């Protein structure tokens, strides 16, 4: 089973593009960025809502890998009927699949996903849904605890994407999601050249929709406490604009507010250029508490000082006083005080702007596409393996001996059976350095060019002998753990064969064959890419890589996964900077919990903290922890305690292992 270097991604969208909605921009920019990575991306939709060139509308240039496919759609006045689009969309997907132009379906509309899942066997493709909203009581008071259509979809999806962990936690708790891979992939925005200008105009900016939950009334009320400032509001439909203009008249601040209405996506940053501070004023209620705010990423990408309300969905992505100032939600006076603090302190404003702009590097369209691509590969691999049933074989290997083999996702089991006998006799394969408790050989299929690793497990003592006799072998545990990791959305080499040699009822040698993956083990990676002294650009790459590693380990623990031997040597790194991918190897002692025990969490963190590389500084270790905590915000309040425990346990482990003093 060879993973493709690029995928054919189908994005069905039962709404019209070029409709002046934020959703349009996110969909088109995301798909465009995926196409620029080399994937073939096709959006299936109806006729656009506006005339003109779609690429010009979104400020993009045409590329061959990105295509808009129009099918009949009955949406708009005087009435809409989704069934028309759904049927024609299904027919188009089946046609693309027949022509070898469909590998994965990526969508965000629950009702459309519900329809397509009814034809799942006919489609034969993995489906991934990106969830932006939920029809539940937690978000909307008048709705039931959970929605049956959503439950149907989430139970049957191959992958789920959320924009924030706070949102993902609500989704998992409400629908008891444990078996479907769920990953956070944040929104993005296009960074513009940084230019922080100091002026005395005191212009406050707001970009986005204007419906009541966005809390713009709070911002208008705050203007009563800011008599020397102007407010520039970009976005909104006519109904909301009329409501807010009437409200600003009532508050006698209408002469200091400019309502621009909808602005073409490509011209928004130019329109907001004169703003001295940008504001997010959403209400601390329902959906807005947990849903991502597109404007936050746009503000960062503009390099603007940000004042935002202190709600979970904001707190997850910013640090108060570092890249934003947080205000009490629903409090116009407090919001005005925080805005005034930025407007009247140029040094603070500049610091916030610079830090926000640097933060935006983590939220570019390229990095969003890279994260999506990574997840799609995992889902695609899992789907391929899941749809090729495991095969069991028993072959004679010598006098009174037999090999029990378990194949997964293999097209040619006969070729492997021939190789295995040679590998066990060490007549084939190139030896690879490993511990004394395993023998590892690398070999290749000359017909396909695929590379594989053969790993034979050696018993480490009486405990291993007893486990092998009464329980499962190390190879079987590693095989199953790898499958679970892939199913939960983590990267690990795909195991294609697991086997054990038996003599009558006695278990003998056990082994595992995995596909080779790109990249290098951590020590080799750092030696190749981060040779000292490091130039500034390389230092920035290293920092971003360490932050990404912290986030990935944080994600692992958040999923309740404990890796039994999480030394850096058991992590393979592929790629650079914040878009690097991390493959977990040697998974035979990996354990899975509903919630990882604190003792196990600390053990993994200490195992990683044992790394001794000249390029890793004390600040880098703290940077790793900050990335880790960003995925586990509930631990932030115990940050100092965690740092102390990890340090004490690491020093103890170092003394035991190396008989040295404390780490510097």
N, C-alpha and C positions, 0 to 999 in steps of 0.2 A: 504494500500500500504506500505509494509515493505521494506525499503532499505536493500540491501544485505550487509553483512559485507565485502565480497570480490567480485570482478567483474571478469568476463571472458572478457579479452581485446584482440581484434584482431588487429594486425598491418600488413596491406598489404604493401609490399615494392617491387616495380617493378624495382629493381636494384639488382645486385649480391653483396652479402656480401663478406668479406675477399678480397676486391678489392683495399686495400691500400688508401681508402678515409676517410677523417675526418667524413663525413656523416655516414659511417658504424659504427664508434666508438660511435657516439652520439646515434644512433638508438639502438644498442645492449646494451650499458651501461644503457640507459634509461629504456628499456624494462626489463632488468635484475633487475634493482633497483625496478621497479614496482612489479616484481615477488617476490622479497625478502620481500615486504610489505605484501604479502599474496594473491595478485591477481594471477589469472591464465592468463599468457600472451603467445600468439602464434604469431610469425612472419611468415607470408606467403610470401615466396620469391622463387627464382629459385635456381639452383645449384650454390654453392659458386664459386667465381672466382679463388680461390686457393685450393690446396689440404691440407690435414691436419685437425686437430681437431679445430673446431670453438672456443671452450672455451679456449683452449691453445692460440690461435691466439690473442684473446682479453684479455688474462690474467685473466680469470674468472674460477670459479668452477661450474660444473653442478648442477642444482637444479630442483626438479620435477615440479615446477610451470611454468617453462620456457621451451618453445618448439619451434623449427624451423621446419616449414612445407614446404616442397619443392613441387612446382607444375611446369608444363612445362613453360619455358620462352625462347623467341627467342630474345636475346639481345647480341650484339657484332658483330664481323666481320663475314661474309662480310656485313650483314645488320641486322637491328632490326625491330621488329613488336610488338608493345605493346599489340595489340588485343589478342594475344595468351595468355599472362599472365593474362590479364584482365578477360577473359572468365573463365579460370580455377580458378582464384582467387575467382570470384563470386560464382562459383559452390562449392568451398571449404567452403566459409563463410556460404552459405545456408545449407550445410551439418552440419557444427558445430552448427549453430543455431537450426537445427532440433534435435540435440543431447543435447541441453541445454548447449552448451559450447561457447556461444557468447552473450555478453550483450552490448558491445559498440565497435565501429570501430574507431581506432585512426591512422591517416596517415599524410603524409606531401607532397605527390605528387599531384599537382592540377589536372593534366590530369586523374590520376587514380580516384580521388575524383569525377571528372566530370562524368566519366563512371559509378561509383557505384551509384551516385545520380539519374541516369536514372532508377534504379531499387529500389528506396527508399521504395516504398510500399511493394515490394516483400521481401526486406530485413527486414523491420520493426525494424531496430536498429538505435540508435542515432549515428551520425557521427561527429567526431571532427577532425579538420585539424590544424596542426602546420605549420605556414607559415614562410618560410625562405627567400623567394624572391618574387618579383612582376614583371610582364612584363608590366611596365608602363614607361612613358616618364621621370618621376622624377628620375628613376633609370638608364634607358638606353635611351640616346638621340634619337636614331633612331626609338623607339617604339611609339605607339599612347598613348593618355592620360590615357586610361584604356583598359584592355583586356576583351573581352566578355566571354571567358571561365572562367576567374577568377570571373567576376561578377556573372555568373551563380552559381558557387560554393559557394561564400560567402553569397549570398542571401538565400541559402537553407541549410546551415550547422546548426547543433545543437549547435556547439561551435567552437570558433576560439582561437588558442593559438599563441601569438607572443613572441619573445625573449626579446624585448625591447619596452618601451613605445614610444620612438621616431619613431620606425618602425610602431607600432600600430596606432599612430596618422596619419601617411601617409596613411595607409590602410583604416582607418575609413573615412578620408577626401576624398580619391579617390573614394571609393565605397559606400559612404553614409551609413555606417553600424551603425545601432542604435538598432535593435531588436534582433540581434544574440549576445549571450554572448561572450565577447572578454576579455581575461585575459593575463597578462604578466607572463610567467614562464621562468626564465632565464636558460641559459645553465649551465653546471656543469663540475667539474673535480675531480679526486681522489686525496685527499691530501696525500702527502708522509711525513714521519717523518721530522720535521723541523731541519735543520742544516745549519747555516749561517757561512761559512768559509771566512776568510779574506786572500787573496793571492795577489801576485803582477803580476799575469799573464795577467790581464786586458782582459778577454774574454767576448765578446759581443755575446749574443745568440738570435737566431730567430727560431721559430717553425711555420710551416704552409705551405700553398700553395704559389706558386711563380708567379702566373699570374700577369700581369702588374698592376691591380688595388690594389694589395697588397703593392705596393710602395717599393719593395726591392731595386730597382735601387737607390732610395733616400738614403737608408741605406748604399749601396755600395759607393755612392758619399761621404757620411759622413765619411767614413773610410779615405778619403784623409786628413781630419782634425784631425785624431786620429792615428798618426804614430806609437805609442807604443802599440796599441791594436790589437787583433785578432777577427775575426768574425766567428762564427760557425752557419751554416745554415742547419736546419733539415727539410726535406720534399721536395716536388716538383716532377714533372714528368721529363722525359728526355728532352722534348722540352724546358721547362722553364729553366732547369738546363743549357742546352747548351747556351741559350740566355744570362743568367746572368754570366756565365763563360766568355763569349766573352766580355760582358760589363765590368767585373772586370779587364780583360786584358787591355781594352782601358783606364781604369782609373789607371793602374799600381798598383793595390792593390791585385792582384790575389794571390800573395804569402802569404798574411795574411788572406785569406778566406778559410775555410774548408766547402765544399759542401758535405753533407752526403747523400742527396737524401732521399728516403722513408725509414723510420725506423719503425719496428714493433711497434704497439701502446703500448705494454707492456714494451718496452725498451726505450721509448722516454725520460722519466725522468732521467734515468741513463746516457743517452747520453748527456743530458743538465746539468749534475751535476756540471761541472767545470765552467759554465758561471757565471760571476760576475754581469751581468745585462741583462735583457731580453727586447727586443724592439718590439713595434708594429708601423709600418711605413706606414699604408694604406693611399691611396690618399683621399683627401677631395672632392670626386666626386661621384655622382650617388649612387648606392646601398651601397657602403662602408661607406657612411656618416651615414646610419641608420640601418645597419645590424650588428648583434652580431658577435664578434670576439672570436672564440673558444679559441684561444691562450691566451687571457686575463685571462680566468678562469684557464687555465693550469699553467700560470705563477704564479698566486696567490697561487694555490695549491702546487707549488714547494717551496713557500716561497722565491721568488726571487725579488730583486729590479726591478721595471718596469719603463721604459721610453716609453711613448706612445704619438702619435699625438693627438692634441686637436681637436677632432671631436665629434659630438653629440653622436654617438654610444659608444664612450669611456667615455665621460664626464658623462653619465648617471650612470655608474657603479663604478667610482673611484673619489677620491677627490685629486686634485692637491696638492702636497707637503705632503700628509698624507699617502696614500698607492700607489702612483705613481707620477712621474714627467711628466708633459705634455709639448710637444714641438709644434712649429708651423708646421702645415702640409705642405709638399712639400718643406721644407727648409732644405737642407742637413747640412748647417753650424749651424743652430739653434739646429738641432737634435744632432749633434756632441757635441755642448756645453753642452746640457743637459745630454748626456751620460757621458761626461768627468766629469761633476759635481758629478755624482754618483760614478764613478770609483775612483775619487781622494778624496772622503770624506767617510771614512769607517763608521763613526757614522751615517751619513745620509743614507748610503746604508743599514745598519743594521735596522734602524728605518723603512725604507720603506719595507724591507723584512718582519719584524715582523708584521707590520700593514697589508700588503698584505696577509700574511698567516692567520691572524685573519679574514680578509674579506672573505677568501675562505670558511670559515665555513658556510656562507650563500649560497654557491654555490656547495654544495656536491651533489652527485648523490642521496643520501637518501632524501635530502630536495627537490630536483627537483621532485623525485617520489612522495613525500608526497603532494606537491603542485598539481601535475597532478592528483593524486588520489582524492584529495579534489574537483578539478574541474570536474572530471569524475562523482563523486557522484552527484554533482549539476545537470549536464547535464542528467544523468540517471534518477534522480528524476523528472526533468522537462519533459523529454520525456515520462515517465510513466504516469504523470498527463495529459499531452497534448493528449496522445493517448487513454485516458479513458475520454469520454465526460462528461461534468458536467450534473448532474441529479437534477431535481427539484421535490419536493414532498410537498404536503399540507396535514397535519393531524389534526384531532380534538384534542384540548387540554383542553376543559372545556366549560362551558355554553357560547355560542356566541363567543368562542375564537378558533383560529386556529394557527398552526405553519407553516410558510413558510420556507422550508429547501432547501439549495443548497449544493449538495455533489460534491466533486472533488476527482477523483482517488480512489474511495472507492469500494471494492469488495462486501461488505455485508452491504448495507444501512439499511436493516431491523433491524440488531443488534443495530445500532446507534439510530434508531428511538425509540426503546424500552428504551435505556439508557437516551435519552434526557429528556423524561417526568420525569424520576426519578431524574435527575440532577437538573431540574428546581424546583422540590419540595424539594431539598436537602436531598433526601432519599438515595443518592448514592454519592460516591466520598469522598476523603480526602481533607479538607480545606487546602489551601496554602496561606501563607502570601502575601498580596497584598495591594494596595492603597484602600482608602475608596470609590473610584469611580469604583471599579470592585470587583467581587467575583470570585475566582479561585478555582477549584476543580480538583484533580488528580484522574484518574480512570484507570482501566486496563481491557483488554480483556483476560479473563482467558484461553480461548482456544488457543490464539496465544502468550500470554505474552506481547503484545504490550501495551505501556502506552500512555495515552493521557491527555491533559489538557482542561478543560471546563472553559471558561471565559465569564462571564456575565457582560456587560458594564452598568454602572449606569450613569445617566445624571449628569453633573457637574454644570448645571445652565440653564438659559433661552436660551443661545446660542445653547447648545446641543439639547434642545427640538425643537428649530426652525429648526436646521439642520436635525434632525431626521424626522420632518414632511415634510419639503420641499425638502430635498436632500436625501442622503444615510445615513445609520446608521453607527456608529463607527465600528461595526462588519463587515459590507460590505466593508468599506474602508480598514480595516486591512486585510481582505481576499484578495482583489485585489492587495494591496500593496505587500503582501507576494508573490503573483504570479509573479509580475513584478521583485521583487528582485531576485527570483530564476531564472527567465528567463534571467536576466542580469548577472548571475553568482555569486550571493551572497548567503550566508547561512542564512536561517531563518526557524523556525519550519514549516513544511508543514501543511497548513490548509486543513482539510478534510471535515468539515461541517460548514456552516454559516447559522444562522437562526434568525427569528424574530417572535414574537408572536403578532398577530393582533386581534383586536376586531372591527368587521366591517371594516371601512376604516382607523381606528386609529392604529398607530404603538405602540407597547408596548415593552416588554423586548427583547433585542437583544443579541446574544451570538455567540461565535466562538469556535470550537473544533480543536485543533492542535495536531500533533504527538509530543511526548516527544523527546527531543534531548539529546545526552550525554553532560556532562560538568556541570559547576557550574557558577552562576552569579559572577561577578568580585569580590565583597567583600568576598564572601564565598571562591572563588578560592584562593585569596591571603591569607586568614586566614588558609587555609588547606595546601598550598604549600610553602608559604614564611614566616614562623614563624621566628621572630627575636630572637637572632641575626642570620644573614644569613651566612652560610659557603660560601667560595669562589665559589664553583661549582654552588650553588643555586643563588648567585649574578649574575653569567654569564647567567643562565637560565632566570632570571628575566629581565635582560637587553635585551636579545634576544627576549623575549616575548613582551616587550614594543616596541621594534623596529618593530616587526611583526604587532602589533596593529596599530602603526602609518602608516605602509604601507597599511593595510586593510582599514582604514578610508580614507587615501589618495586615494585609489582605488575607494572607494564609492563616494567621491566628484568628482573625475575625470570622473566618469560615469554620473555626473549631478544629484546625489541623495542626498537629504536633509532628514535626519531623524528628525522628529519633537520633539523627546524626547530622545536625545542621551546621557542620563546619563549612567554611567558605570554599573548601576544596570540593564540596558536594553541590556546588552551584556553578552552572555553566552560563556565561554571559555572552549574549550575541547582540551586536549593535552598539551604538554610542549614546552618551549623554542620557537625557530623560526618556528616550524612546527605546532604550535597551530592553531586551527580553531575558528572562531568568528561567533556566531549566533546572528543576530539582532532580538529583540522581541519588542512588543508594537509598531507596525508599522502603526497604524491608522492615524497618522499625517504625515507620510512619503510623500514627494513630489518629483516629477521627472522633471528635466529641461534638456534642451539641454546643457546648461552650468550653473553650480550652481552659484547663485548670491553671491557676496562677503559677504553681510550681513548674509546670511544663512550659509556660510562656517564658519564665525567667531562665529556664535551662537553655532554651533555644537562643535567647538573647545573649547569654553568657558564651555559648558555643561560637556565636558570630563575633562577639567582642574579643575572643582569643586571637583574632587575626593579627599577625605581626608583619606589617608591610611598612616600609619607610614612607610611602606616599600617604598613609592614613594618619591623620593628626587627631588630637583630642577633639578639636572642633568638628572634624568629619564624623567622629563617633556620635557627637551630640546632634549633628545634622541627620544622621541615619535615624536616630531616635525621634527627631522631630517629624521626619517623613512617616515613621511608624505610627506616631501618635495622631497624625493627620487622618489616618484611616480608622483609628480607634479613639475618637474624641472623648469618650467616657473616661479614658485613663489620664487625660490632661491634668486633672486636679491632683493626681498622684505622681506627677512627672518627677519631682525631686526625689521622692521615695524610691521610684523605679530606678533612677540613675544611681542612687546610693546602693541599692540592693545588687544591681548588675555589677557595679564596680567592686563591691566587697566579695561577691561570689567569684568574679573573674580573678581577683588577686589570690583568693584561696586556691582556685584551680591552677593558676600559674605556679604557685609555690609547690603544689602537689606534683605538677608535671615537670617543671623545669628547675625546681629548687632555687628560684630567684626571688628578689624583693618585689615590691609593688610596681605595677605598670606606671610608666611616666605619663 
